Amino acid sequence: MKNSKDLINSLSGYNGPPMRIMEVCGTHTMAIARYGIHQALPDGVELISGPGCPVCVCEPGVISSAVRLSSDSGAIFSTFGDMLAVPAKEGSLAEARAHGADVRVVYSPAQAVTIAEENPDRRVVFLAVGFETTAPAIASTVKMGYEKNLSNLSFLVSMRTIPEALRALAGDPESGISGFLLPGHVSVIIGQEPYQDVLSSASIPAVIAGFTANDILLALNMLLSQATEGRAEVENGYRRAVNPEGNTKAQELIAEVFTPCDITWRGLGIIPKSGLALAEPYQELDVRSRLGAQIESEAPPAGCRCGEVLAGRIRPLQCGLFSTTCTPQSPVGPCMVSSEGTCAAYYKYRKR
């Protein structure tokens, strides 16, 4: 592989059509900001962030449902750390915990099973968010809870899959996307073919990218080569980690435990078959079935433009709340909360 200097020099020689490239991964968003890759782009080429942060795209109604469950049911509520500070109409899980709710941060979904086994007389709820990257671990946890017959364990599932979101973005006339930087972690699981299925008719170049500066610069060069040559293909720039067929064992586990469903993405609305719901027989562990929980539609916080950021329509600096009312210490929207959020990346690396 060429070194970063050579890859930057190669980018600077680009003389093809204008390109508006979306990185569809929150880890890419942070890496691009940290490495200063925006500054290495030639004239006519821009990078925009997409809905690649699972915390950010989670609709506010799910957060409010989680807060109600943790506050009113007396359940032990567990989830990943980034979810605690996400604000919604009912507040945040961090605020619920400050008021006495038993909210616990876990580093692995399997910890929810351990908590349920150690507390047989209490209800335990795990808020499951993520994309295909975390889906196998969550599926394994659901299966474990079912096989252990843990009647006190429930799952509030808000899982999503990337390919159908790409289909929606590619068909959005407001986005103006002319290239996709595809997520490496997701691609390790699903491989290359699902992207081809959804992008084949869109005529938009796409490249799977790793996460080092060299990985990202290589993928950008591959995208610009496609544009120069008039090609629109799905290419793999992360071959050391991503096989064309992906991880078939992980795919089988996901298919066993989950079933595709329509789901709302913050900023993108309802995208058909882009969500993962519990399939039979695991559906009985769903918090809606077990505890009668409801998820209601809810408007985003006033003034927050996180949804437009996730759809690639604006940059964080165009939101009037950015860096004033909305900061990492006092976030208004999830894009400032998450360690993979675009607003958090801009605040940390690019706000000047």
N, C-alpha and C positions, 0 to 999 in steps of 0.2 A: 504494500500500500504506500502511496505517496505520503510525504509528511505534510503537516498543516500548511507550511509556507507554499509548497508546490500547489496544494489544492486551492489556496486563496488566490495564487497567481492565475490558476486555471479559471477560477470564477471571474476574475477581473477582465479576462479576455472575451467574455460572453457578448455577443452582438445579435442575439436572436430576439424573438418577440417579447414584449413585457410579460412578466410572470408574477402571479399572486399565489404564493405557496402557503398552504395551511399545514402546520404541524399538528397531528392528531394525537398528542400525547402530552400529559402534564409534565412528565419527566423531561421530555424534549424542550418544553417551554422554559423550564428552569435552567437546563443546560445551555440553551441558546443564549439566554440572558447572561448567564454566568460567564460564558466564554466570549461574549461580545460579538457573536456571529452576525447580528444585524449590521454591524459596522463594516463587515467584510463583503457585504452584498454589492454587486454592481448596480449601476443605474438601471431602473426599469424592473428590478427584481425586489419583491418585498415578502417578508414572512409574517403571517398572521397566526394567531393561536385559535385552536378549536375546542371542541367539547371533550377533551381527553383527560379531564380530572373527574373521577367518579364522585368525589365529595361535592364538587361544584354543580354537576348536572342533576343531582338528587333534588327532586321537587320539594318546595317548602312544606307541603302538606305531610310528607313523610316525617320531617323533623318534628312538626307539631304533634303528630301521632306518637312519636317516640317520647317526647316530653310528657305527654299525658299518661302514657303507660308507666313511665318511671316515677311519676309523681302521684298518680291516683291509685294504681293497682298494688303498690307495695312490692312490685317485682324487683329483682336484681337485674339491672339493665347493663348489658355489655356491648361494646363496640370498639372500633379503632379510634385512636386518639384524635385524628383530624375532625371527627364528627362532633366532638363535644362543643366546640365554639360556634358551630354553624347556627346563625340566628333564624328564627321563624316567628310567626304570630304568637305562638305559645311560649316564646323564649328559646333558650338553648339548653342542651343537656348539662352544660357546665353550670348554668344558673339553677337548674333543677337540683343538681348535686349540692350546690351551695345552700339550698333550702332543705336539705335533708334526704333527698332521693339517693338510693343506693345505685349509683352509676359507676361502672368500672371499665377502665381501659384495658383491652387485651391486645396482645401482639400476635396472636394466632387464633383463628376461629375455634380451634379445638379446646382452647381454654374455657369456652362457654360450657362444653360438656363436663369438664372438671368442676366448674362452679356448680352446675346442676347436681352432680353426684355428691358434692360436699354439702349441699343445702337442699335435701330432699323434701323439706316442708315448705319451701319457698318457690315461687315462680321465677324462672330465669328467661330473659329475652335477649336474643342476639340480633342487633341491627346489621344486616348483611348488605354491604354496598360494594361495588366494584365492577370491573369488566371481566373479560375472559381470563385475565391474569390471575385474579383471586378466586375465580369460580371453581376451579378444581378443589382447592383447600376448603372452601365453604361447602361444596357438594359432599366432600368426605366427612365433614363435621355433621351435616344433616343426616347422612347415612349412619354415622356412628350413634347419633342420638336416637334414631329410629330403631336400630338393632339392639340398643341397650334398653329400649322401651322406657325412655325418660319422659314420663308424662308431665313433668314440670318444666320442660324445655320447649321454648317456642322461637320462631324466627320471623323477624320483620324484614322481608326481602325487598331490596330495591337494586336489583342487578341489571346490568345492561350489556349489550354486545355492540361492537364497533362497526361491522360492515354495513348494517342497515342505516346507521347514522351517516355513514359516508354517502350512501345512496341519496338520503335526504339533502345533505349538503351539496352534492353534485348537481342536484336538481333545483337548487335555490338560486333564482336569478339575482337576488340581492347580494349574494356572497362574492360573486366574481372570481371564484377559485379556478386557477388554471394548473394547479399541481398539488399533490398530497405527499407529505412526509409521513410515512406510515409508522405506527408504533412497534418498536422491537419486542417489548415484553408480550404484548397481545399476540404478535406474530409467532412467537415461540410456541404458543398453544395452538393457534388455528392454522398456521402455515400461510401459503400464498394464494391458494385457489379461491377462498371466499371473497377476497378483494376483486379478483378478476370477474367473479359472478356479478358483483354490484357495479363495477366501474366500466365494464366492457362496452356499454352503450353511451357512456358519458364523454368519451374521447378526452380524458384528463390523465396526464402522466402521473405515476405514483411510484415511490421507492420506499421499501422497508429500510429503516435506519437504526443503527445502534446509538450509543449514548455518549461516546467520547467526542471531543472536538473533531478528530479525524473522521469518525463515523458520520457525523452530521455533514461535514464539508464534502465528503465523498458522495453522500446521497444527494446533496444539492447539485453537485457536478453532474451526476447521473440524470437528474431531472432536467437540467439545462441542456444536456446533450440530446435528450428526447425532444425538447422543444425546438432546438436547432435543426434536428433531422426530421421534424414533422411527425414524430412517433407519439403514441399514447398507450403505454404498456405498464404493467405492474412488474417492477424489477426488485430483486433482493440485494440490497447493499449490506446485509448483516448475515452473511452466509455462515460465519463461524458459530452462530447461535440458532439460526432459523432454517429449518428444513422445509422444502416445498409442501410436504404433507402435514407439517406441524407435529404436535404430540398427540398421537392417536389414542393413547391410553387416557390422557386427560380429557380428550374430546368425548370418549365413551362414557366417562364418569359424569361429565356435565350433562350429556344426553339422557343418562339414566335418572338423575335426580331432578333436573329442571326441564321445563317445556317453554318454548318461545311464547311471548305474550306482547300485546301492545302496551307501551309505557310512555309516560311523559318525561321529556328531557327539558330541563330548564333552558329556556332560550330557543328551543327547537320545536316545542309542542309534542303532541303524541306522534310517535314513530311506530308504525305497525311492525310487529314481530321483532322488535329490537330489545325486548326485555326478557328476563328469565324468571319464571314463576315455578314454585314447587310442583312437581308432577306426582301423580299417584304412584305408590302409596304414601309418599312423603308429605303430601298436602295436609295431612292431619297435624303436622308440626307448625303449620303457618299460623301466625299470631291472629289472623283474622278468624280462622276456624277455632283455634284453641281458646282465645281470650275475647273473641268478638270485637277486635279492634277495627276501627274505621280510619281510612285515609281520605281526607276531604281536600278538594281543590282549594288552593290558597294563592293569593296574589303575592308577588315578591315585595320586599320592603320598599317604601316610598323613596323614589329617587335612585334606587339601585339599578344599574344597567348591566349587571353581571350576565344576564341572558344574552344581551347583544354582543358582549365580549366573547361568550362561548360560541356564538354563531359566526364569529369572525367579521361582524359588521362594523364594530368600533374597536379602538384600542383603549386600555384602561385610562389613559390620559384624557380621553374625551368624556369621561364620566365626571360630573360636577362634584361628586362625593370623594373621588379618589384623592388620598393623601391629606384630606382635610377632615371631613366627618368620618370617613372610612379609612382606618389604619389597621395594622395587625393587632394592635392593642385594643382597638374598639371597632371591630369589623361590622359592616352593615350587610355585606353579602358574602357568600361562600368563596368567591374568587380571591378574597383577601385573607380567608381563613386557612385554606389548605396549603400544605407544603408543595403542592403541585399547581396551585392556582395562578392564573395569569396576572392578576392584580398584585398578588404577593411577590411574584417574580419582578414585575415592574417596580414595585415599591422598594425592593431590596437592591436591584441592580440598575434600574433605568429611569428612576423618577426625575432625574435632572435632565 
